[in-house]
Amino acid sequence: MKKIPELKNLLFENILSESLKFIPPIEDSYINTYPEFILFFKNINIISKHDLVISSHFVYGWMPTIIELKFQYMEDVLKSLNKAKNGVILTIVELELLKILSITLL
């Protein structure tokens, strides 16, 4: 029977201390790309259908599947996304609607 290694030093303070020592590689694609995604949305005042389609594909372009958007829900999804962008906490119903928009990914 294979022995399971003992996990040591899993105190929050140890994990925090070690994580602060981590320096990501300068040339790391993820590290350099992710801030661009954030900037894309930061520069949009109101998320449009165009913004959602383009951003969905560049975000899911990292995954081994192609996103399939359900366009019949687009108007309500855009309302919810813009509420969230303006700091409104979405309801369970609104979150479920976001999930339905791209149900093929889940």
TIDOMAR-388143 format. One record per residue: residue number from 1; y, z, x of N, C-alpha, C in turn. Coordinates in Angstrom, 3 decimals, always signed. Example, Ala and Ser with C-alpha at 12.3 -4.5 7.8 and 13.67 -1.06 7.14 Angstrom:
residues 2
<seq->1, n.y->-5.690, n.z->+7.800, n.x->+13.190, ca.y->-4.500, ca.z->+7.800, ca.x->+12.300, c.y->-3.300, c.z->+7.800, c.x->+13.200>;
<seq->2, n.y->-2.250, n.z->+7.080, n.x->+12.850, ca.y->-1.060, ca.z->+7.140, ca.x->+13.670, c.y->+0.030, c.z->+7.870, c.x->+12.900>;
END
This chain:
residues 106
<seq->1, n.y->-1.184, n.z->+0.000, n.x->+0.848, ca.y->+0.000, ca.z->+0.000, ca.x->+0.000, c.y->+1.248, c.z->+0.000, c.x->+0.894>;
<seq->2, n.y->+2.179, n.z->-0.857, n.x->+0.559, ca.y->+3.396, ca.z->-0.988, ca.x->+1.344, c.y->+4.301, c.z->+0.210, c.x->+1.100>;
<seq->3, n.y->+4.803, n.z->+0.785, n.x->+2.179, ca.y->+5.680, ca.z->+1.942, ca.x->+2.072, c.y->+7.105, c.z->+1.482, c.x->+1.761>;
<seq->4, n.y->+7.705, n.z->+2.127, n.x->+0.791, ca.y->+9.089, ca.z->+1.835, ca.x->+0.424, c.y->+9.996, c.z->+2.580, c.x->+1.395>;
<seq->5, n.y->+10.937, n.z->+1.854, n.x->+2.033, ca.y->+11.805, ca.z->+2.541, ca.x->+2.995, c.y->+12.660, c.z->+3.594, c.x->+2.312>;
<seq->6, n.y->+12.857, n.z->+4.674, n.x->+3.025, ca.y->+13.684, ca.z->+5.754, ca.x->+2.503, c.y->+15.155, c.z->+5.367, c.x->+2.641>;
<seq->7, n.y->+15.889, n.z->+5.537, n.x->+1.591, ca.y->+17.314, ca.z->+5.223, ca.x->+1.614, c.y->+18.077, c.z->+6.473, c.x->+2.020>;
<seq->8, n.y->+18.827, n.z->+6.350, n.x->+3.105, ca.y->+19.560, ca.z->+7.498, ca.x->+3.631, c.y->+21.052, c.z->+7.220, c.x->+3.569>;
<seq->9, n.y->+21.802, n.z->+8.283, n.x->+3.593, ca.y->+23.266, ca.z->+8.191, ca.x->+3.701, c.y->+23.913, c.z->+7.395, c.x->+2.573>;
<seq->10, n.y->+23.406, n.z->+7.542, n.x->+1.370, ca.y->+23.989, ca.z->+6.822, ca.x->+0.243, c.y->+25.081, c.z->+7.628, c.x->-0.460>;
<seq->11, n.y->+25.743, n.z->+8.472, n.x->+0.275, ca.y->+26.871, ca.z->+9.204, ca.x->-0.275, c.y->+28.053, c.z->+8.245, c.x->-0.387>;
<seq->12, n.y->+28.851, n.z->+8.427, n.x->-1.412, ca.y->+30.004, ca.z->+7.559, ca.x->-1.615, c.y->+30.881, c.z->+7.494, c.x->-0.370>;
<seq->13, n.y->+31.104, n.z->+8.627, n.x->+0.254, ca.y->+31.960, ca.z->+8.672, ca.x->+1.438, c.y->+31.401, c.z->+7.796, c.x->+2.561>;
<seq->14, n.y->+30.072, n.z->+7.799, n.x->+2.735, ca.y->+29.451, ca.z->+6.967, ca.x->+3.768, c.y->+29.581, c.z->+5.482, c.x->+3.439>;
<seq->15, n.y->+29.355, n.z->+5.151, n.x->+2.188, ca.y->+29.466, ca.z->+3.749, ca.x->+1.762, c.y->+30.897, c.z->+3.267, c.x->+1.919>;
<seq->16, n.y->+31.861, n.z->+4.084, n.x->+1.492, ca.y->+33.276, ca.z->+3.724, ca.x->+1.622, c.y->+33.647, c.z->+3.544, c.x->+3.089>;
<seq->17, n.y->+33.247, n.z->+4.470, n.x->+3.918, ca.y->+33.558, ca.z->+4.411, ca.x->+5.341, c.y->+33.016, c.z->+3.131, c.x->+5.974>;
<seq->18, n.y->+31.769, n.z->+2.795, n.x->+5.667, ca.y->+31.158, ca.z->+1.586, ca.x->+6.222, c.y->+31.812, c.z->+0.320, c.x->+5.668>;
<seq->19, n.y->+32.172, n.z->+0.324, n.x->+4.379, ca.y->+32.788, ca.z->-0.871, ca.x->+3.793, c.y->+34.161, c.z->-1.142, c.x->+4.398>;
<seq->20, n.y->+34.866, n.z->-0.107, n.x->+4.784, ca.y->+36.188, ca.z->-0.282, ca.x->+5.389, c.y->+36.096, c.z->-0.887, c.x->+6.789>;
<seq->21, n.y->+34.926, n.z->-0.797, n.x->+7.396, ca.y->+34.711, ca.z->-1.389, ca.x->+8.724, c.y->+34.385, c.z->-2.881, c.x->+8.635>;
<seq->22, n.y->+34.023, n.z->-3.331, n.x->+7.433, ca.y->+33.600, ca.z->-4.719, ca.x->+7.267, c.y->+34.785, c.z->-5.671, c.x->+7.404>;
<seq->23, n.y->+34.629, n.z->-6.654, n.x->+8.252, ca.y->+35.645, ca.z->-7.695, ca.x->+8.420, c.y->+34.965, c.z->-9.023, c.x->+8.106>;
<seq->24, n.y->+35.380, n.z->-9.675, n.x->+6.994, ca.y->+34.729, ca.z->-10.946, ca.x->+6.649, c.y->+35.059, c.z->-12.017, c.x->+7.681>;
<seq->25, n.y->+34.132, n.z->-12.929, n.x->+7.910, ca.y->+34.393, ca.z->-14.012, ca.x->+8.856, c.y->+35.606, c.z->-14.836, c.x->+8.407>;
<seq->26, n.y->+36.455, n.z->-15.191, n.x->+9.340, ca.y->+37.679, ca.z->-15.930, ca.x->+9.029, c.y->+37.370, c.z->-17.271, c.x->+8.361>;
<seq->27, n.y->+36.298, n.z->-17.903, n.x->+8.746, ca.y->+35.954, ca.z->-19.224, ca.x->+8.226, c.y->+35.065, c.z->-19.177, c.x->+6.980>;
<seq->28, n.y->+34.849, n.z->-18.013, n.x->+6.414, ca.y->+33.983, ca.z->-17.879, ca.x->+5.238, c.y->+34.578, c.z->-18.635, c.x->+4.054>;
<seq->29, n.y->+33.834, n.z->-19.576, n.x->+3.517, ca.y->+34.313, ca.z->-20.417, ca.x->+2.411, c.y->+34.654, c.z->-19.588, c.x->+1.175>;
<seq->30, n.y->+33.798, n.z->-18.645, n.x->+0.825, ca.y->+34.047, ca.z->-17.826, ca.x->-0.364, c.y->+35.333, c.z->-17.030, c.x->-0.208>;
<seq->31, n.y->+35.495, n.z->-16.399, n.x->+0.939, ca.y->+36.676, ca.z->-15.568, ca.x->+1.182, c.y->+37.947, c.z->-16.402, c.x->+1.126>;
<seq->32, n.y->+37.902, n.z->-17.617, n.x->+1.619, ca.y->+39.075, ca.z->-18.480, ca.x->+1.628, c.y->+39.317, c.z->-19.188, c.x->+0.301>;
<seq->33, n.y->+38.288, n.z->-19.373, n.x->-0.493, ca.y->+38.409, ca.z->-20.117, ca.x->-1.746, c.y->+38.802, c.z->-19.234, c.x->-2.922>;
<seq->34, n.y->+38.216, n.z->-18.060, n.x->-3.022, ca.y->+38.441, ca.z->-17.194, ca.x->-4.181, c.y->+39.925, c.z->-16.902, c.x->-4.436>;
<seq->35, n.y->+40.729, n.z->-16.599, n.x->-3.422, ca.y->+42.156, ca.z->-16.358, ca.x->-3.685, c.y->+42.869, c.z->-17.568, c.x->-4.296>;
<seq->36, n.y->+42.365, n.z->-18.767, n.x->-4.007, ca.y->+42.953, ca.z->-19.969, ca.x->-4.602, c.y->+42.688, c.z->-20.017, c.x->-6.104>;
<seq->37, n.y->+41.518, n.z->-19.548, n.x->-6.509, ca.y->+41.206, ca.z->-19.482, ca.x->-7.946, c.y->+42.162, c.z->-18.505, c.x->-8.632>;
<seq->38, n.y->+42.368, n.z->-17.368, n.x->-8.010, ca.y->+43.281, ca.z->-16.364, ca.x->-8.560, c.y->+44.685, c.z->-16.937, c.x->-8.665>;
<seq->39, n.y->+45.136, n.z->-17.620, n.x->-7.637, ca.y->+46.472, ca.z->-18.226, ca.x->-7.632, c.y->+46.609, c.z->-19.279, c.x->-8.713>;
<seq->40, n.y->+45.553, n.z->-20.048, n.x->-8.942, ca.y->+45.555, ca.z->-21.068, ca.x->-9.989, c.y->+45.932, c.z->-20.438, c.x->-11.330>;
<seq->41, n.y->+45.260, n.z->-19.345, n.x->-11.687, ca.y->+45.524, ca.z->-18.695, ca.x->-12.973, c.y->+46.847, c.z->-17.939, c.x->-12.982>;
<seq->42, n.y->+47.226, n.z->-17.393, n.x->-11.845, ca.y->+48.486, ca.z->-16.662, ca.x->-11.764, c.y->+49.674, c.z->-17.582, c.x->-12.050>;
<seq->43, n.y->+49.553, n.z->-18.840, n.x->-11.645, ca.y->+50.642, ca.z->-19.805, ca.x->-11.823, c.y->+50.655, c.z->-20.470, c.x->-13.198>;
<seq->44, n.y->+49.726, n.z->-20.101, n.x->-14.066, ca.y->+49.672, ca.z->-20.666, ca.x->-15.416, c.y->+50.258, c.z->-19.641, c.x->-16.383>;
<seq->45, n.y->+51.268, n.z->-20.054, n.x->-17.138, ca.y->+51.844, ca.z->-19.140, ca.x->-18.130, c.y->+50.976, c.z->-19.052, c.x->-19.374>;
<seq->46, n.y->+50.567, n.z->-20.191, n.x->-19.882, ca.y->+49.699, ca.z->-20.252, ca.x->-21.065, c.y->+48.506, c.z->-21.129, c.x->-20.712>;
<seq->47, n.y->+47.313, n.z->-20.586, n.x->-20.853, ca.y->+46.102, ca.z->-21.329, ca.x->-20.523, c.y->+45.868, c.z->-22.390, c.x->-21.588>;
<seq->48, n.y->+45.789, n.z->-23.646, n.x->-21.164, ca.y->+45.559, ca.z->-24.767, ca.x->-22.080, c.y->+44.097, c.z->-25.203, c.x->-22.008>;
<seq->49, n.y->+43.727, n.z->-26.111, n.x->-22.887, ca.y->+42.382, ca.z->-26.681, ca.x->-22.866, c.y->+42.132, c.z->-27.312, c.x->-21.494>;
<seq->50, n.y->+43.096, n.z->-28.053, n.x->-20.993, ca.y->+42.969, ca.z->-28.702, ca.x->-19.676, c.y->+42.689, c.z->-27.653, c.x->-18.586>;
<seq->51, n.y->+43.462, n.z->-26.571, n.x->-18.585, ca.y->+43.281, ca.z->-25.512, ca.x->-17.592, c.y->+41.891, c.z->-24.896, c.x->-17.682>;
<seq->52, n.y->+41.440, n.z->-24.653, n.x->-18.909, ca.y->+40.137, ca.z->-24.024, ca.x->-19.102, c.y->+39.003, c.z->-24.941, c.x->-18.651>;
<seq->53, n.y->+39.077, n.z->-26.212, n.x->-18.999, ca.y->+38.024, ca.z->-27.151, ca.x->-18.602, c.y->+37.967, c.z->-27.281, c.x->-17.084>;
<seq->54, n.y->+39.118, n.z->-27.514, n.x->-16.467, ca.y->+39.158, ca.z->-27.676, ca.x->-15.011, c.y->+38.683, c.z->-26.403, c.x->-14.307>;
<seq->55, n.y->+39.213, n.z->-25.263, n.x->-14.716, ca.y->+38.854, ca.z->-24.009, ca.x->-14.046, c.y->+37.396, c.z->-23.632, c.x->-14.273>;
<seq->56, n.y->+36.864, n.z->-23.916, n.x->-15.447, ca.y->+35.451, ca.z->-23.618, ca.x->-15.709, c.y->+34.558, c.z->-24.387, c.x->-14.747>;
<seq->57, n.y->+34.907, n.z->-25.634, n.x->-14.528, ca.y->+34.086, ca.z->-26.447, ca.x->-13.635, c.y->+34.265, c.z->-26.067, c.x->-12.172>;
<seq->58, n.y->+35.463, n.z->-25.680, n.x->-11.760, ca.y->+35.543, ca.z->-25.288, ca.x->-10.349, c.y->+34.922, c.z->-23.929, c.x->-10.114>;
<seq->59, n.y->+34.953, n.z->-23.035, n.x->-11.078, ca.y->+34.289, ca.z->-21.740, ca.x->-10.916, c.y->+32.772, c.z->-21.916, c.x->-10.945>;
<seq->60, n.y->+32.256, n.z->-22.665, n.x->-11.920, ca.y->+30.813, ca.z->-22.835, ca.x->-12.037, c.y->+30.274, c.z->-23.883, c.x->-11.071>;
<seq->61, n.y->+31.150, n.z->-24.542, n.x->-10.340, ca.y->+30.711, ca.z->-25.475, ca.x->-9.312, c.y->+29.958, c.z->-24.781, c.x->-8.190>;
<seq->62, n.y->+30.093, n.z->-23.475, n.x->-8.088, ca.y->+29.382, ca.z->-22.707, ca.x->-7.069, c.y->+27.956, c.z->-22.404, c.x->-7.500>;
<seq->63, n.y->+27.651, n.z->-22.674, n.x->-8.748, ca.y->+26.351, ca.z->-22.278, ca.x->-9.285, c.y->+25.404, c.z->-23.473, c.x->-9.340>;
<seq->64, n.y->+24.121, n.z->-23.201, n.x->-9.406, ca.y->+23.151, ca.z->-24.303, ca.x->-9.401, c.y->+22.957, c.z->-24.958, c.x->-10.769>;
<seq->65, n.y->+23.881, n.z->-24.772, n.x->-11.664, ca.y->+23.783, ca.z->-25.384, ca.x->-12.986, c.y->+25.137, c.z->-25.949, c.x->-13.369>;
<seq->66, n.y->+25.138, n.z->-26.869, n.x->-14.296, ca.y->+26.387, ca.z->-27.461, ca.x->-14.780, c.y->+26.769, c.z->-26.769, c.x->-16.072>;
<seq->67, n.y->+28.035, n.z->-26.401, n.x->-16.187, ca.y->+28.506, ca.z->-25.738, ca.x->-17.392, c.y->+28.547, c.z->-26.737, c.x->-18.553>;
<seq->68, n.y->+28.204, n.z->-26.263, n.x->-19.726, ca.y->+28.289, ca.z->-27.076, ca.x->-20.945, c.y->+29.164, c.z->-26.310, c.x->-21.928>;
<seq->69, n.y->+30.409, n.z->-26.745, n.x->-22.055, ca.y->+31.363, ca.z->-26.057, ca.x->-22.928, c.y->+31.153, c.z->-26.454, c.x->-24.380>;
<seq->70, n.y->+31.323, n.z->-25.495, n.x->-25.265, ca.y->+31.234, ca.z->-25.724, ca.x->-26.718, c.y->+32.663, c.z->-25.913, c.x->-27.242>;
<seq->71, n.y->+33.101, n.z->-27.154, n.x->-27.312, ca.y->+34.496, ca.z->-27.444, ca.x->-27.624, c.y->+34.916, c.z->-27.070, c.x->-29.043>;
<seq->72, n.y->+33.985, n.z->-26.898, n.x->-29.948, ca.y->+34.354, ca.z->-26.530, ca.x->-31.310, c.y->+34.984, c.z->-25.134, c.x->-31.390>;
<seq->73, n.y->+34.814, n.z->-24.324, n.x->-30.339, ca.y->+35.387, ca.z->-22.971, ca.x->-30.311, c.y->+36.633, c.z->-22.881, c.x->-29.423>;
<seq->74, n.y->+37.062, n.z->-24.006, n.x->-28.884, ca.y->+38.104, ca.z->-24.025, ca.x->-27.859, c.y->+39.402, c.z->-23.352, c.x->-28.305>;
<seq->75, n.y->+39.889, n.z->-23.646, n.x->-29.493, ca.y->+41.182, ca.z->-23.096, ca.x->-29.926, c.y->+41.162, c.z->-21.569, c.x->-29.968>;
<seq->76, n.y->+40.114, n.z->-20.996, n.x->-30.548, ca.y->+40.016, ca.z->-19.535, ca.x->-30.626, c.y->+39.809, c.z->-18.915, c.x->-29.242>;
<seq->77, n.y->+39.043, n.z->-19.580, n.x->-28.403, ca.y->+38.820, ca.z->-19.088, ca.x->-27.047, c.y->+40.130, c.z->-19.076, c.x->-26.270>;
<seq->78, n.y->+40.921, n.z->-20.131, n.x->-26.399, ca.y->+42.202, ca.z->-20.183, ca.x->-25.703, c.y->+43.134, c.z->-19.060, c.x->-26.160>;
<seq->79, n.y->+43.129, n.z->-18.773, n.x->-27.456, ca.y->+43.944, ca.z->-17.651, ca.x->-27.962, c.y->+43.506, c.z->-16.345, c.x->-27.304>;
<seq->80, n.y->+42.194, n.z->-16.136, n.x->-27.217, ca.y->+41.675, ca.z->-14.905, ca.x->-26.620, c.y->+41.988, c.z->-14.832, c.x->-25.130>;
<seq->81, n.y->+41.818, n.z->-15.941, n.x->-24.419, ca.y->+42.104, ca.z->-15.945, ca.x->-22.984, c.y->+43.574, c.z->-15.651, c.x->-22.715>;
<seq->82, n.y->+44.451, n.z->-16.213, n.x->-23.513, ca.y->+45.880, ca.z->-15.976, ca.x->-23.311, c.y->+46.264, c.z->-14.547, c.x->-23.671>;
<seq->83, n.y->+45.575, n.z->-13.963, n.x->-24.653, ca.y->+45.807, ca.z->-12.539, ca.x->-24.956, c.y->+45.416, c.z->-11.696, c.x->-23.745>;
<seq->84, n.y->+44.239, n.z->-11.982, n.x->-23.185, ca.y->+43.756, ca.z->-11.223, ca.x->-22.034, c.y->+44.685, c.z->-11.405, c.x->-20.831>;
<seq->85, n.y->+45.161, n.z->-12.626, n.x->-20.634, ca.y->+46.070, ca.z->-12.894, ca.x->-19.515, c.y->+47.345, c.z->-12.078, c.x->-19.649>;
<seq->86, n.y->+47.743, n.z->-11.778, n.x->-20.875, ca.y->+48.953, ca.z->-10.993, ca.x->-21.129, c.y->+48.674, c.z->-9.495, c.x->-21.240>;
<seq->87, n.y->+47.473, n.z->-9.087, n.x->-20.817, ca.y->+47.174, ca.z->-7.665, ca.x->-20.732, c.y->+46.566, c.z->-7.033, c.x->-21.973>;
<seq->88, n.y->+46.257, n.z->-7.833, n.x->-22.977, ca.y->+45.652, ca.z->-7.303, ca.x->-24.200, c.y->+44.145, c.z->-7.121, c.x->-23.971>;
<seq->89, n.y->+43.627, n.z->-5.972, n.x->-24.361, ca.y->+42.185, ca.z->-5.724, ca.x->-24.280, c.y->+41.522, c.z->-6.457, c.x->-25.443>;
<seq->90, n.y->+40.570, n.z->-7.314, n.x->-25.126, ca.y->+39.904, ca.z->-8.108, ca.x->-26.159, c.y->+38.881, c.z->-7.274, c.x->-26.922>;
<seq->91, n.y->+38.692, n.z->-7.633, n.x->-28.181, ca.y->+37.693, ca.z->-6.972, ca.x->-29.021, c.y->+36.303, c.z->-7.494, c.x->-28.655>;
<seq->92, n.y->+35.294, n.z->-6.828, n.x->-29.141, ca.y->+33.912, ca.z->-7.276, ca.x->-28.936, c.y->+33.739, c.z->-8.685, c.x->-29.502>;
<seq->93, n.y->+34.302, n.z->-8.940, n.x->-30.670, ca.y->+34.192, ca.z->-10.258, ca.x->-31.315, c.y->+34.810, c.z->-11.332, c.x->-30.413>;
<seq->94, n.y->+35.974, n.z->-11.033, n.x->-29.827, ca.y->+36.628, ca.z->-12.005, ca.x->-28.945, c.y->+35.808, c.z->-12.240, c.x->-27.678>;
<seq->95, n.y->+35.234, n.z->-11.184, n.x->-27.136, ca.y->+34.392, ca.z->-11.330, ca.x->-25.951, c.y->+33.141, c.z->-12.145, c.x->-26.261>;
<seq->96, n.y->+32.561, n.z->-11.915, n.x->-27.417, ca.y->+31.389, ca.z->-12.687, ca.x->-27.833, c.y->+31.745, c.z->-14.169, c.x->-27.968>;
<seq->97, n.y->+32.945, n.z->-14.441, n.x->-28.455, ca.y->+33.394, ca.z->-15.820, ca.x->-28.596, c.y->+33.493, c.z->-16.501, c.x->-27.231>;
<seq->98, n.y->+33.970, n.z->-15.771, n.x->-26.225, ca.y->+34.043, ca.z->-16.328, ca.x->-24.881, c.y->+32.635, c.z->-16.674, c.x->-24.371>;
<seq->99, n.y->+31.691, n.z->-15.817, n.x->-24.706, ca.y->+30.317, ca.z->-16.041, ca.x->-24.296, c.y->+29.740, c.z->-17.286, c.x->-24.986>;
<seq->100, n.y->+30.070, n.z->-17.462, n.x->-26.251, ca.y->+29.571, ca.z->-18.603, ca.x->-27.010, c.y->+30.095, c.z->-19.919, c.x->-26.425>;
<seq->101, n.y->+31.322, n.z->-19.919, n.x->-25.920, ca.y->+31.907, ca.z->-21.137, ca.x->-25.372, c.y->+31.009, c.z->-21.753, c.x->-24.303>;
<seq->102, n.y->+30.363, n.z->-20.914, n.x->-23.526, ca.y->+29.519, ca.z->-21.439, ca.x->-22.449, c.y->+28.125, c.z->-20.839, c.x->-22.503>;
<seq->103, n.y->+27.555, n.z->-20.762, n.x->-23.678, ca.y->+26.270, ca.z->-20.099, ca.x->-23.908, c.y->+25.143, c.z->-20.658, c.x->-23.050>;
<seq->104, n.y->+25.248, n.z->-21.905, n.x->-22.640, ca.y->+24.161, ca.z->-22.488, ca.x->-21.859, c.y->+24.017, c.z->-21.879, c.x->-20.480>;
<seq->105, n.y->+25.007, n.z->-21.122, n.x->-20.054, ca.y->+24.936, ca.z->-20.498, ca.x->-18.732, c.y->+24.225, c.z->-19.164, c.x->-18.748>;
<seq->106, n.y->+24.102, n.z->-18.559, n.x->-19.910, ca.y->+23.595, ca.z->-17.192, ca.x->-19.963, c.y->+22.096, c.z->-17.132, c.x->-20.128>;
END
